[in-house]
Amino acid sequence: MKKILIWFLGALVVLSSCAQIGEEPKDDNEKENLPVLGSQSSEETYRMITPYKTGAARGRITTQISNRVDIDELEVGLRRHSMDVFDPSEFYFQEGQYLSDDTIINWIAELNPARKDNWSEKKHRENPRVFSHVLEQNYLKRVGEKEVELAGISIGIALKSVYSFQAPLHGESFTEEIDMNRMMRKGYEVAQRVVDDIRELEGLSDIPIMIALYRESEPSSPIPGNYVARTIVTDKNTITNWETIDEEYILFPSEESEHKHLEEHENVKRFGDKIAQYFPNYTGLTGSGFSTNKQLQTLSIEIPIELFGNSELTGFMQHVSDLVYDIFDNYYDIEIKVTSSNETIGHIYRKAGDESLQVYIYH
């Protein structure tokens, strides 16, 4: 088993644990007599019901969305946006229990153009299959000492930015870029259908529903897509307005990062140059930034490198930590991962506004 060496540069960190309360579940009704986690690991996370219940459509997402980073962000991003609607201090999180695998597959089949094996390239481009998946999350409230009940539903609708197809079937491969307006029209259509069908389910006629539209990245992209719009439906069936979401992931360094975040772009390049001067086996780094309303919120950098021995790793991590202090401002979260053979061997983290770094070395 690996040993973990942790040091905090100028920081004192208090770790807390979570305790279970309650009894084993007695039934699967909407109101459940369940044990729950009694505390949160941070203000930015939801408490969860335990024993953990997997979603009704578990596993379907991996067959509908091809890029792993999109799969992760669809889920994590939906939970992030849900925090604005369902306060983590009041609500518990649970995977979606109401939308079955069959329901989601039927929506995808009915709301996308039905393809034919002999379709031409032109026909495919005129009728792209834009709608990929629906992700459901449930938010529960405590109604007694040991009871919780459903109090809100969040829905993430995944939509393609690039449609890949073969014309004819098993023939030449093509791609069609989906512009934002076309994608949004399909998203609005899908969202209304989802609301209509949810309202027909027993006990869900007036449950608040938050719906967010997600634009997928290209299938081979190293960074995920992002949510582009959301709406809240309370006790009504008709969606009346949408709120634009201004967020995106950006690759660092890249032409896009140079254009949109020049200072951080130059800092990442300088950071890489300084590492190369220190360690001749360095082959390059990859970084991604997450911004909202054009302001960088997080910067994550991975440094793949081959190191030999604990002393060498410790010295390298100290050098990288010094570079982070010297180069990067602290108005956004920063995370540095040092990897070897696709395994994390070092981790540096600083939350926005903090002066000190948290440094972890895995031996």
C-alpha positions in Angstrom: 0.0 0.0 0.0 1.2 3.5 -0.8 2.3 5.8 1.9 1.1 9.4 1.7 3.3 12.2 2.8 1.4 15.4 3.3 2.7 18.9 4.2 0.8 22.1 4.4 2.8 25.2 3.6 1.7 27.8 6.1 -1.7 26.2 6.6 -3.5 24.4 9.3 -6.2 22.0 8.0 -8.9 20.4 10.2 -10.3 17.1 8.9 -13.8 16.0 9.9 -15.6 12.8 9.5 -19.2 11.9 8.7 -21.4 9.8 10.9 -24.5 7.8 10.0 -27.8 8.1 11.8 -31.0 6.2 11.6 -32.0 2.7 10.6 -32.0 0.4 7.6 -34.5 1.3 4.9 -37.9 -0.4 5.3 -39.4 0.4 1.9 -38.8 2.1 -1.4 -41.6 4.6 -1.3 -41.2 8.3 -2.1 -40.9 9.0 1.7 -38.1 6.7 2.9 -37.1 5.7 6.4 -33.4 5.8 5.6 -30.1 6.4 7.4 -28.5 9.6 6.1 -25.1 11.2 6.3 -25.2 13.6 9.2 -22.7 16.1 8.0 -21.1 17.5 4.9 -17.5 17.2 3.9 -17.6 20.8 2.8 -20.1 23.6 2.1 -19.8 22.8 -1.6 -21.0 19.2 -1.4 -24.3 17.5 -0.8 -25.0 15.0 2.0 -26.0 11.7 0.6 -28.5 9.0 1.5 -27.0 5.7 2.7 -27.1 2.9 1.8 -26.4 4.4 -1.6 -29.0 3.8 -4.3 -27.8 3.7 -7.9 -29.9 5.4 -10.6 -32.8 3.7 -12.4 -30.9 4.2 -15.7 -27.5 3.3 -14.4 -24.9 2.7 -17.1 -26.9 4.0 -20.0 -24.8 7.2 -20.2 -21.7 5.3 -21.3 -23.5 4.0 -24.4 -24.9 7.4 -25.3 -21.9 9.8 -24.8 -18.6 8.9 -26.3 -16.2 11.2 -24.4 -15.4 10.3 -20.9 -14.8 13.9 -19.8 -18.3 14.8 -21.0 -19.8 11.9 -19.0 -18.1 13.2 -15.8 -19.0 16.9 -16.4 -22.6 16.2 -17.3 -23.0 14.7 -13.8 -20.7 17.0 -11.8 -21.9 20.1 -13.6 -25.6 19.3 -13.0 -24.9 18.9 -9.3 -23.1 22.2 -9.3 -25.9 24.1 -10.9 -28.4 22.3 -8.6 -26.8 24.0 -5.7 -28.3 27.3 -6.8 -31.8 25.8 -6.6 -31.5 23.1 -4.0 -29.4 24.4 -1.1 -26.8 21.7 0.0 -27.4 22.8 3.6 -31.1 21.7 3.3 -31.2 19.0 0.7 -29.7 15.5 0.3 -28.5 14.1 -3.0 -29.6 10.8 -4.6 -29.2 9.4 -8.1 -32.3 9.6 -10.2 -34.9 7.0 -9.3 -37.8 7.8 -11.6 -36.6 7.9 -15.2 -36.0 4.3 -16.3 -33.6 3.1 -19.0 -36.5 2.3 -21.3 -38.0 5.8 -20.9 -34.7 7.5 -21.8 -34.1 5.2 -24.8 -37.6 5.9 -26.0 -37.1 9.7 -25.8 -33.8 9.4 -27.7 -35.5 7.4 -30.5 -38.6 9.5 -30.7 -36.9 13.0 -30.5 -34.1 12.3 -33.0 -34.6 11.7 -36.8 -35.1 8.0 -37.6 -32.1 7.1 -39.7 -32.1 4.7 -42.7 -29.2 2.6 -43.7 -29.2 4.0 -47.3 -29.2 7.7 -46.3 -26.9 9.9 -48.3 -24.3 12.2 -46.8 -26.6 15.2 -47.6 -29.6 13.5 -45.9 -27.6 12.9 -42.7 -26.3 16.5 -42.6 -29.9 17.8 -43.0 -31.2 15.5 -40.2 -28.5 15.2 -37.5 -29.2 13.2 -34.3 -28.4 16.0 -31.8 -30.0 14.6 -28.6 -27.7 12.2 -26.7 -28.9 11.5 -23.2 -31.0 12.6 -20.2 -29.4 12.5 -16.7 -31.7 12.6 -13.6 -30.7 13.6 -10.1 -33.0 13.7 -7.0 -32.8 16.1 -4.1 -34.5 15.1 -0.8 -35.4 16.9 2.3 -35.6 15.6 5.9 -39.2 15.5 7.1 -38.6 13.8 10.4 -35.8 12.6 12.7 -35.1 9.7 10.3 -37.2 10.3 7.3 -36.6 12.1 4.0 -38.8 12.7 1.0 -38.3 13.9 -2.6 -38.3 17.7 -2.8 -36.7 18.4 -6.2 -35.5 16.9 -9.4 -32.6 18.1 -11.7 -32.4 17.0 -15.3 -29.4 17.3 -17.5 -30.0 17.1 -21.3 -26.9 16.2 -23.3 -26.8 17.6 -26.9 -24.1 17.1 -29.5 -21.8 19.8 -30.9 -20.5 17.4 -33.6 -22.6 14.7 -35.2 -20.7 11.7 -36.6 -22.2 9.4 -39.2 -21.5 6.9 -42.0 -23.1 7.2 -45.4 -24.2 4.7 -46.3 -24.2 2.5 -43.2 -20.7 1.0 -42.8 -19.5 3.4 -45.6 -17.4 6.5 -45.4 -17.3 8.4 -42.1 -18.3 12.0 -41.9 -18.9 14.7 -39.2 -21.4 17.6 -39.1 -20.8 20.5 -36.8 -24.0 21.5 -34.9 -24.3 25.2 -34.5 -25.6 26.6 -31.2 -29.0 27.7 -32.5 -29.8 24.4 -34.0 -28.7 22.6 -30.8 -30.7 24.9 -28.6 -33.9 24.4 -30.6 -33.6 20.6 -30.1 -32.8 21.1 -26.4 -36.0 23.2 -25.9 -38.0 20.5 -27.6 -36.5 17.7 -25.5 -36.9 19.7 -22.3 -40.6 20.3 -22.7 -41.2 16.6 -23.6 -39.3 15.5 -20.4 -41.3 17.9 -18.2 -44.6 16.7 -19.8 -43.8 13.0 -19.1 -42.4 13.6 -15.6 -45.6 15.3 -14.6 -47.5 12.2 -15.6 -45.6 10.1 -13.1 -47.2 9.4 -9.7 -46.2 11.9 -7.1 -44.3 14.2 -9.4 -47.1 16.5 -10.6 -45.9 19.5 -8.7 -42.3 18.6 -7.7 -39.8 21.5 -8.7 -37.7 20.5 -11.7 -34.5 22.2 -12.7 -33.5 21.5 -16.3 -30.1 22.3 -17.8 -28.9 21.9 -21.4 -25.4 20.6 -21.9 -23.3 21.0 -25.1 -21.0 18.1 -25.5 -17.4 18.5 -26.7 -15.9 16.9 -29.7 -15.6 13.1 -29.2 -11.7 13.3 -29.0 -11.5 16.5 -27.0 -9.3 16.4 -23.9 -11.6 18.9 -22.2 -15.4 18.6 -21.6 -18.2 20.6 -23.0 -20.3 22.8 -20.8 -23.9 23.7 -19.7 -25.3 26.5 -21.7 -28.8 27.2 -20.3 -31.2 26.2 -17.5 -34.7 26.7 -16.4 -36.8 25.9 -13.3 -40.3 24.5 -13.5 -42.2 24.6 -10.2 -45.9 23.5 -10.2 -46.5 24.1 -13.9 -46.0 22.0 -17.0 -45.0 24.6 -19.6 -41.4 26.0 -19.7 -41.7 29.8 -20.1 -38.1 31.1 -20.0 -34.5 30.0 -20.0 -31.5 31.5 -18.2 -28.2 31.6 -20.2 -25.2 29.9 -18.6 -21.9 31.5 -19.4 -19.2 28.9 -18.6 -16.6 26.9 -20.5 -13.6 24.7 -20.2 -10.4 25.8 -22.0 -7.3 23.9 -22.9 -4.0 25.5 -21.7 -1.8 26.4 -23.4 -3.7 26.8 -26.7 -4.7 29.5 -29.2 -8.0 29.7 -27.4 -6.4 30.3 -24.0 -4.1 32.9 -25.5 -7.1 34.8 -26.9 -9.3 34.5 -23.9 -7.0 34.4 -20.9 -3.7 35.8 -22.1 -2.1 36.3 -18.6 -2.8 32.7 -17.4 -1.8 31.4 -20.9 1.6 33.0 -20.5 1.9 31.8 -16.9 1.3 28.2 -17.9 3.9 28.4 -20.6 6.4 30.0 -18.2 5.6 27.3 -15.6 6.4 24.6 -18.2 9.6 26.3 -19.3 10.8 26.5 -15.6 10.1 22.8 -15.1 12.0 21.9 -18.2 15.0 23.8 -16.9 14.9 21.8 -13.7 14.2 18.4 -15.0 15.6 17.1 -18.3 13.2 14.2 -18.6 10.2 16.6 -18.6 8.1 16.1 -21.8 5.4 18.7 -21.4 2.2 19.4 -19.5 -1.5 19.6 -20.2 -3.8 22.1 -18.5 -7.5 23.0 -18.5 -9.2 26.0 -17.1 -12.9 26.5 -16.1 -14.4 29.9 -16.4 -17.7 31.5 -15.6 -18.8 34.8 -16.9 -15.4 35.1 -18.7 -13.5 34.9 -15.3 -11.2 31.9 -14.6 -12.4 29.9 -11.6 -10.1 26.9 -11.7 -6.8 25.9 -13.4 -5.8 22.3 -13.4 -2.4 21.1 -14.7 -1.1 17.6 -15.2 2.7 17.0 -15.4 3.6 13.5 -16.7 7.1 12.6 -15.7 9.4 9.7 -14.9 11.1 10.0 -11.5 13.3 7.6 -9.7 13.2 7.3 -5.9 11.4 9.2 -3.1 14.1 11.8 -2.7 13.9 12.8 -6.3 10.1 13.0 -6.1 10.2 15.1 -2.9 12.7 17.5 -4.4 10.7 17.9 -7.6 7.5 18.6 -5.6 9.2 21.2 -3.6 10.5 22.9 -6.8 7.0 22.8 -8.4 5.5 24.3 -5.2 7.9 27.1 -5.3 7.0 27.8 -9.0 3.3 27.8 -8.2 4.0 30.5 -5.5 6.1 32.5 -7.9 4.0 32.3 -11.0 0.3 31.9 -10.3 -2.1 34.3 -8.7 -4.5 33.1 -6.0 -7.7 34.5 -7.3 -8.7 31.1 -8.8 -8.4 27.5 -7.6 -5.2 25.8 -8.8 -4.5 22.1 -8.9 -1.3 20.4 -10.0 -1.1 16.7 -10.5 2.3 14.9 -11.1 1.8 11.6 -12.8 4.0 8.6 -13.7 2.8 5.8 -15.9 -0.8 7.2 -15.7 -0.7 7.1 -11.9 -0.8 10.2 -9.6 2.4 10.4 -7.5 2.1 14.0 -6.4 -0.7 16.5 -5.9 -0.7 20.3 -5.1 -3.8 22.3 -4.4 -4.6 25.8 -3.4 -8.1 27.2 -3.1 -8.8 30.7 -4.4 -7.9 33.4 -1.8 -5.6 31.1 0.2 -2.0 32.0 0.6 -0.7 28.5 1.3 -0.5 25.3 -0.7 -1.6 21.8 0.2 1.0 19.3 -1.0 0.6 15.5 -1.2 3.3 13.0 -2.1 2.3 9.4 -2.7 5.1 6.8 -2.1 
